[in-house]
């Protein structure tokens, strides 16, 4: 029978990469900035060097060209990849 390895919380946090994925009506810059601040706090808790923010834009009359993007932000010295979908 498979026995999962017991890892300490500290060991698990060493492998942590915070990701948030809000579903929004509009991917405004103010929203992205607020989510980056929240993500930065999560990354601090697990000592991550980087984090990812995935934004699901559900505006019905917005083209895919506007919804799909990728960019790298730096927030308080931490790299945050922002993905628009």
N, C-alpha and C positions, 0 to 999 in steps of 0.2 A: 504494500500500500504506500502511496506517495505521502511523505511527511514534509510539509513546507518548512523551510528554514526559518528559525526564529531570529530576526534581526532586531537590534535595539532601535529605539526611535531615533537616536542620534545617527546611526548608520543609515537609516532610511532617509533622513533629511539631507544627508550628503548627496543623494542621487536626485533630489527634488528639483524640478524645473516648473515654476508656477506658470499656469496658463489660465486665462479667463476668456470666456466666450459669450459676450452679451449679444442678445438678439434685439436689434433696435429699429426704430422707424427711420432714423437718419444718423449717419455716421459723422456727427459734427465734431469739430476739433475740440470743443469744450468737453464733450463726452469722452473722447479719447484721452484727454489730459486727466480727467477725474479717474478713469479706469487705470491709467498708468500709475497714478499715485497709490491706488489700492493695490495694484500688482507689485509695486515697489515694496510695500509693507509685507506682502506675502513672501516675496523673495528674501527679505531680511530675515524672516523667521526660519528659513531653511538654508540660509547662507548661499543662495544661488548667485552666480555671476551674471546670468541673463534670465529673461522671461519672455513670454509670448502673449500677445493680446490678439484674439481673433474676433472680428466684428462682423456679425451677420446683419447685413442691411436688407430690410424687408420692404423698402419703398417700392410700390408696384410699378411706377412709371419711370424708374431709373434704369438706365442702360447698364449692361454688364460691364462695359468699359469703365463706368464710374464706380461700380460696386467692387470690382476686383482690383486690389492693389496690395503692394507689399512695401514696407519701408522700415528702416532702422531708426529708432529714437534713442536718445540717451537721457535718462531721468535719474538725477542724483548720482551720476557716475555709473549707472547700470544700463547695459544694453537691453532694450526692449524691442522685439520684433513685432510690428503691427501688421496684421493680415486682414484685408477687407475681402468679404465674400458676399 
